[in-house]
Amino acid sequence: MIRVWRIPFSTNVERVALALGHKGLETEWVDVDRLDRTAVVEASGQPLVPVLEDEGTLVTDSTAILEYLEVRYPEPPLYPRDEARRAEAVVLIDWFNRVWKKPPNELERALSVEERVEKRIRAQVEELERSRDRFEALLADRPYMFGDEFGVVDCAFFPFLKFGVLDDPADTEPFHRILVEHLTLDGAYPRLEAWIRRVDEHPRAQ
Ligand SMILES: N[C@@H](CCC(=O)N[C@@H](CS)C(=O)NCC(=O)O)C(=O)O
């Protein structure tokens, strides 16, 4: 019996289902998880469905499967009987596969790139916002980041962490706007806030 590997809602599988239905061919469907293609790779050496197996013959690619079915099971026909009309149908399907399908395929690829970027941004934002807990902990029972005295760690951290409290609207530097947006303390980090105000009192060389 003809066996076909499929995933739910597949457009290319539906092409084959229509052709098999037209020819009245009984089919054993192998349902595959969309996210786990192990069975498809094992059967055909590649991950895409549909894959058709028929008496030891393995065919991948929906268009190739339609062609195979027509040759192996000519009745009732799916392709025109007339040679020129058949060639026209083949050219039309080739246009559909290689030209028409390109924009939706590219849109799908762009969407997944966008999703990946969004996910990375979310992860970075979370890490940045979570870092306030660490600074708050570093300031437990001491006035400065590394101990009782002002020192190198305060020099290194302050110009960045100050944006949690000190926001000069005239400073439109994008990097600083990011720090203001994601470090704002809103009263939830009292030690860090006190440290920012404390270090801000220290002299700068003029
Ligand atoms: N040219 C192949 C394309 C097959 C294809 O792209 N199949 C889709 C389902 S419609 C698939 O398996 N996509 C992989 C995925 O979604 O991970 C054909 O016409 O059969």
The ligand as an SDF file (V2000), in Angstrom:
LIG
                    3D

 20 19  0  0  0  0  0  0  0  0999 V2000
    9.4640   21.3310   -2.3000 N   0  0  0  0  0  0  0  0  0  0  0  0
    8.8760   20.5350   -1.2550 C   0  0  0  0  0  0  0  0  0  0  0  0
    8.6690   21.4100   -0.0500 C   0  0  0  0  0  0  0  0  0  0  0  0
    8.1940   20.5870    1.1240 C   0  0  0  0  0  0  0  0  0  0  0  0
    7.9410   21.4620    2.3290 C   0  0  0  0  0  0  0  0  0  0  0  0
    8.3870   22.6140    2.4260 O   0  0  0  0  0  0  0  0  0  0  0  0
    7.1760   20.8930    3.2370 N   0  0  0  0  0  0  0  0  0  0  0  0
    6.8450   21.6130    4.4500 C   0  0  0  0  0  0  0  0  0  0  0  0
    5.4220   21.3290    4.8470 C   0  0  0  0  0  0  0  0  0  0  0  0
    4.2870   22.0560    3.7270 S   0  0  0  0  0  0  0  0  0  0  0  0
    7.7560   21.1660    5.5420 C   0  0  0  0  0  0  0  0  0  0  0  0
    7.9700   19.9880    5.7890 O   0  0  0  0  0  0  0  0  0  0  0  0
    8.3600   22.1850    6.1700 N   0  0  0  0  0  0  0  0  0  0  0  0
    9.3570   22.0140    7.1970 C   0  0  0  0  0  0  0  0  0  0  0  0
    9.0100   22.6980    8.4390 C   0  0  0  0  0  0  0  0  0  0  0  0
    7.9110   23.2810    8.5300 O   0  0  0  0  0  0  0  0  0  0  0  0
    9.7970   22.5870    9.3840 O   0  0  0  0  0  0  0  0  0  0  0  0
    7.5330   19.9510   -1.7100 C   0  0  0  0  0  0  0  0  0  0  0  0
    6.9330   20.5120   -2.6240 O   0  0  0  0  0  0  0  0  0  0  0  0
    7.1450   18.9180   -1.1670 O   0  0  0  0  0  0  0  0  0  0  0  0
  1  2  1  0
  2  3  1  0
  2 18  1  0
  3  4  1  0
  4  5  1  0
  5  6  2  0
  5  7  1  0
  7  8  1  0
  8  9  1  0
  8 11  1  0
  9 10  1  0
 11 12  2  0
 11 13  1  0
 13 14  1  0
 14 15  1  0
 15 16  2  0
 15 17  1  0
 18 19  2  0
 18 20  1  0
M  END
$$$$
